């Protein structure tokens, strides 16, 4: 039973006491998952499991929130509209944090209908922030069309595009996963259609397909229309999609974007050298902030 499993987990992890009490109280008293206010006055809910609630109930990491604020204040023209793109919108937490932090226009992209519906329900919980956010139910990649994605009902926040190897093999998926088709756009085309020429912040978190998103934004990158890129870096996931760290570094450096660790934002600004970036341990994941420099 879920309650018994949760209690066993609590015994071995006592720091879970408050989240578990919040979860069980909401489920038993209100017959729904809890709605939390993690930070910045944001109300957030639509959780499907206790594990998902435990992961997200405190909101974004403080480091991520610091990056969001840093980029807002460091954009070249602080009088212009602060515009952000959220590629891999999931349930809407990142977009809502962008809006609560002062970004005036956010375009979010979430291709999985189940997640997009939860994103929309969280917009409904935040009527003062919702008008700043436009949700597009599509994936972003290097070419428009359709893509096959995997919906994992046990962990809907980790939905991903099938890699070329997986598509070729066409192997059966576990029972808790299913293939779904999703429409695909490129950022270059979307920006042209919406007359976006000055983008303060681009966040990309798409389970290893970050390089494909960048390839579909070559016009924007070449024009310097994006000032900051905040991107999840998982070398092993990039490898599965046919990309190397050197290729990604060079793709961005060719357009004068250089990386820094978010942990150095409070210190004198220092970029990560190419050799250091490529040589970092490939396991695990980390978020890297890239900013544009006139002299790479």
N, C-alpha and C positions, 0 to 999 in steps of 0.2 A: 504494500500500500504506500502511496506517496508520503503520507504523514509519517509512517514508520521509517521510511528511507530518509526523510528530512531530519528526524530526530537522531538517527544514527550519525548522519553527517554533522549535526550540531555537537554531539558528544566529542567528536574528533576535531571540530573546528568551532570553538566557543565564540569566536568573533562574528559568527553568523547569527547570533541570537536576535539582534534587532531586525535584520532583514527577514528572518524566518517568522518572527512574531507579526511583522507587518503583512507578510504574505498570507499567513494562515488567518489572521483577523479579517482581512479584506475578503478572502474567499468564503469564510464562514458567515460573516456578518452582512456583507454586501453582495455576495455571490458573483464576484468578479475579481480580477487581479487588482492589486493596489495602484493608486495614482499617486505619484510622488512629486515633490517639488525640490529637485536636487540642488539647483543653484539658479541665480539670475531671475527668480520668480517664475521659471518655466514649470508648467504642469506636464507630467509625462506618464503614460501608461501603455495599455495594449500589450502587456507581456503575455507570453504563451506558456511559460514554465518558470519554476522557481530559479533554475540555473540562469535563465536569461535575465530575470529580475535581479538576481544577485550580481550579475555582471554590470548592469546598467543603472541600478537604483540610485547611485551617487552621481550620475551624470557623466559628463566628459571629465577626463583626467585634468587636474590643474595645469599641467604642462600644455595640453592642447588649448585650453582656454587662454593661457598666456600668449600662445602663438597667435590666436585669433585677435586679441587686443593689440599685440605688437604690430601686426600687419595693418590693422585699421589706422593706427596712429602714424605709421611710417610710410604710408602711400604718398606718392609724389605730390598730389594735389588734394589736400584735405578739405577743399571746398567742393570737390566734385562728388557725385553720387557714389557711395561705397557699394560696389556690386561684387557678389560672390557667386561661384558655381560650386555645387555640392554633387560630385559624381560618385554615386554609390550612397544614395540618400537613406536607405534602410528605413528605420522607423521615424526619422525626422529629428533626432536629438541634435545632430550637428547643425542642421539648418536653423533650428530654433535657437541654439546658442549663438549662432552668427547674428540672427535678428536681435536677440536680447542684448548683444554686445554693441550694437549700433550700426550694423550693416543695413543699408536701406533697401536693397533689392537682392534677393537670393533666388537663383534658379537651381532647383534640385532635380536629380534624375534617379529614378528607381524603377527597374524593369519588371520586377516580380510583383504580380498583382496582390498577393497576400501581404507583402511588406508595404506596398504603396497604399493599401487600404488602412493599414495601421498608421502609416505616416499621416494620412488624411484625418484619422480620428484624433491624432495628437495635435494637428492644426486646429481642430474644433475645440480642443481644451484650452487653446491659447488665442482667443479672438483678437487681442491687441497686436500679436506678432504675426498671425497668419496672413494679413494683407501684404506683408513684405516678401512672402515666399510663394513661388510658382513651382508646382510639382509637375514634372513631365514623366509619364510612365514609359520610359524607354531606356535602353542601355546606351552607353557611349563607347565608341571604338574608332578604328581607323578607316572604316568605310560604312556607308549606310546600307540598310537591308534588314535581314533577320538573323538572329543567333539562337543556338540551342543552349539553354541554361539548365542547371540542376537546382531544383527546390528540395531542400532538406527539411522535412517537417519537424525533425528533432532539434534543428538549429537553423531556423529560417534567416537569421542574420548573417549566415555564411554562404548564402546562395552564390553561385558562380557560373561563369561561362564554361562550357566543355572545352577542353584543350583539343588541338588538332589530332593528337594521338588518341584521345578518348573517342573522338568522333569517328576516326578510321576503324578503331577496334570494335566500336558499337557493342561493348560488353554490357551485360545486364547490370542494373543498379541495385543497391540494397532496397529492401521493401519500404524503408522510410524516405526514399528519395524518388523523384520523378523528373523526367525531362519536360521542359516547357519552352515554347517559342516566345521570343521577345523581339520587338522592333528595335532597330539600332540607328543612332544618329552620330554624326561627327560634331565636335565642338566648333569647327570652322563653319560648317553649314548652319548650325544653330545660331552662332553669333551673327552671321550675315542676315539670317531671317529675322532676328530680333534687334538688329542695329546696335550690337554690343561692340564697342571699340575701346573701352576702358574698364578692365576687370581687375579689381583689387586683389582678389583671393580665389584661387582654384584649389579645392580639396579633392583628392583622388584616393579612393579605397575600394578597389574592385578585384580583390583576391587574385593578384598576379597579372592582371591585364592592364595595369597602369601604363606600360609602354605603348600599348595600342591606343589608349586615350590620347597620349602625347602625339602620336603619329597623325591622329586626326585633328590636331590643333596646330599644324605647322604654320599656317598663315597668321594665326594669332601670336604664336611665339616669335615668328620672324619680325612682326610689327611691334613687338614689345607691348602688346595690348594687355598682357597678364603680368601683374607686378610680383605676385608671390604664388608659389605652388607648394602645397602641403600634401605630401604623398607617402603612402605606406610603402615600405621597402621590404620585400621578402625575396631574397635572391633565389631560393629554391623554387618559388612559385613563378618567378620570371623565367627560369630555365625551362619549366614545363610549357611556357607559351612561346619558347624560341628566342628569348632575349637574354643578353648578358649584362652585368652591371656596367661594363665598359661602354657598351652600346648606348645604354640609357644616359650615362654621364655625358658622353660625347654629343648625343642628340640635344641635350639641354645646354651644354656648354657652347655648342655652335651658335646658339641664340642668346648667349651671354647670361645664362642662368647658372648660378653656383650654389652648392649645398652648404648648409650649416646644421649643426645639431641644435634642436630647440633648447637644450639645457644651457647653451651659451648665450641666450638672448640677453640675459642680465649683465653679461660681461662684455668687454670690447668685442665687436663683431669679428669672428674668424671663420673662414670657410674651411670645408673639408677638402684637402688635396685629392686629386684624382686617384693617386696610388693608394691613399688611405681608404678612400671610399670603396675601391675595388677589392682591397685586401681584407675588409672587415669580415668577420665570421658570417658565413652564409646562413646559418641556422637562425630560427626565430624571426621576429619582425621588429621594425622600428619605424617611426615617422620622421621624415626628413623635410626640412623647410628649404626651398630653393628661392632665391631672390635674384632679380636681374641687375647686372652690373654693366656699365657702359664699356668697361675694359675687362674682359674675361681673364 
